[in-house]
């Protein structure tokens, strides 16, 4: 078992791929499922946000935000699928 940054990079890559896959699945179901309880259940999202963050330096003023992350059931499904595929390949 490999310990260290390579293992961390593997998990971050799987997490990123899973979020992308889950977002794609969610967008696909939003487009093609007919209106009803199944569409509402599978495409329901929670969006926690942080911000706006104001940074005031002497020569620079900057505002960042709000920054949000959409979390859905299909996002978690995408993470599980990405992990199973990556585990079977490596």
Beta strands, then each sheet from edge to edge (+ up, - down):
strand 1: 45-50
strand 2: 53-56
strand 3: 61-64
strand 4: 67-72
sheet 1: 1+ 4-
sheet 2: 2+ 3-
end
